[in-house]
Amino acid sequence: MFIEQIFGTALGFILMFGYIGYRRVAGYAFFVDVALGALTMWMFLGTYSGMIVGLLSSLVITVFLQLYRRFYGYERLELVRKKGRMLPALYWTRYEPEWRVRRRPSA
């Protein structure tokens, strides 16, 4: 019974991340983890089993975001100054996952 509630809540939030974009949500994983941890704990406030469901569903979301960052990369909103423009503008900057970044062998 708890398993369905835990994964149902986590799946609901993960599917909603798709509207924003998984890479963009993964770029701010810390803030999303803290906010969703507090939100799920508040949603199931009242019983001991509800708090366990809230805590474990936020844990599932945290694991999903960390795995997504590692395998697919993430995006962050940054101020970028382009040539020919007076003021910097906000752009989404993509960061590739660590395993895809080719490193030169050290000599």
Secondary structure by P-SEA (a helix, b strand, c coil): caaaaaaaaaaaaaaaaaaacaaaaaaaaaaaaaaaaaaaaaaacccaaaaaaaaaaaaaaaaaaaaaaacccbbbbbbbbcccccbbbbbbbbbcccccccccccc
